[in-house]
């Protein structure tokens, strides 16, 4: 997992040569209710490719599932989704995406009955609608976002997002 850090950094902060117009907003900050980050998440997305009818973006987020552990202490479950998304047409776009998420969840250690953090990966997909103007501003969307939980169990899921492009 440590080897992915430099790749993500490179993709988010150095790939500017693909953008065809510097006045196009390529950054997006948005909140998602349900979706890839559990019950809710805050996300950042950067467009790394933009052509006439298609855009491609990388997104990274942070969400939660439970905030307190089974003993009632603040010990949140963390979900860190990242994905590659394709958008067709503008400003009313069809969203198609694939990604993964790191889930860091508190469970009971059955040997000593203490909280234990378990880290697992899941796969996610996206098929939906997004409204986003190329010059920036308000962004919103909704879609079907199924998850293959821990690469074992298929879960039907959806999400609603709203945010700001700049």
N, C-alpha and C positions, 0 to 999 in steps of 0.2 A: 504494500500500500504506500510505503514511503516513496517509491519510484514514481508514483502517479503525481506527486506534488509538483515537481518541476514541469511536467507536461501540462498540467492544468494552469500553472502560472504563465507558461509560454503562450497557451491558447488565449487566455483572458487578456493579457497585457501587451503582447507583441504582435499579434496578427492584425495589422491594419491595412496591409497591401491589397486585400480582397475587396474592400469597400469601394464602390464606384463613385461616391459623391461624399465629400467631407461634411456637407450640411445635413446629411442624413443622421438621425439620432440612432446611435448604436448601443446605448446603455439603457437598461430597464431595471427598475426596482419595483417589486410587486409583492403583495400578500396573496396567499392562496388558501382558501377555505376548503378543507378536505384535500384532495389531490395527492401529490407525490410525497408530501412531508407529514403524513398522518392527519390529525384533525385540523391542523393549520401550520403554515410555514411562511417565513420571510425569505425572498429569493432575489438574486441578482442574475441578470442575463446580459450577454454581450453578443451582438450580431457580428459574426466573423466573415460572412459572405453575403453579398446582396447583388442580385441580378434583377432583370426586368420583372419576372413573374415569380421569383423564388428568393427567399432569404434563409440563412442558416445561423442558428445561435447556440451558444453554450450557456447553460444555467447551473447555478449552484445555490443551495438553500439550506435553511436550518428550521426544523420543526420539532414538535413534541407530541407525545401521546399521553403519558401520565406525568404529572408534576411532582407528586408525592409518592414515596415508596410504600410498601405494605406496612411499615411501622409508623406511618404518618409524618415522616420527615421529608423536608424538601430535598429531593434527589431525582431530578427529572430524567425521563427517558428521552433520548435525543435521536432524531432522524435527520440525516444529512443527505438530501437528494442531489444528484447531479445528472444532467441529461444533455443530449444533442437533439435540437428541435429544428424542423423545417417548416417554413411558412410559405404558402402559395397564395399569391395575389395580395393586394393592398388597397385600401385600409382594412377591408373585411377579408380576413385570412383563414385558410384551412391550416390547422396545426397538426403535424405528424411528428412524433418524437419517440425516442428510446433512451433509457437511462438506467441508473442503478442508484441504490440508497444504502448508506451505512446506518444500521439501527443499533443503538447502544441502549440496552434495556436492563432495568433492575429486576432480578428474580431472586427467589429464595434459594440459598445454598442449603441443600437438604442434609449436608453433613453437620453443619453447626447452626442452622436456622438464622443466618445473618444475610443481609442484602449482598447480592453478588451481581456485578455488571457483566452482561453477555453482549458481545459484538457480533453482528451478523449482517450479511449483505442480501439485498433483494433486488429484483429487476422490475422496471416499470416501463409502461408505454403511454402514449398520449394520442388521442384523435379528437380534435375539437375545433372550436371557433375562437378567433382572437381579433379584436378591433385594435388597430395600431396605425397611426398616421406616420409617414416616413419622417416628417419634421419634428416629431415628438409630441408630448402631451399625454393626455389621459389614455390608459390602456385597460381593456377588460376582456375577459374570455370565460369560456365554459367548455368542459369536455369530459369525455370518457377516458379514465386513466387507470386501467387495470394494473395490478401488481402481482408478480410471482413472488410471494412471501418466502424469504429465505431459500429461494430457488426450489421450493417444494410444492407450494400450494397456490393455485390461481385464485385471486380475489378480485371481484368486480368492484370498481371504485370510480369516483368522479371528482370533479373539482370546479370551483369558481374562483377566478382571479381578478384582481384590480390593482392598478399601480400607475406609474409615471415613467415615460420614456424621455431621455435627454441625450 
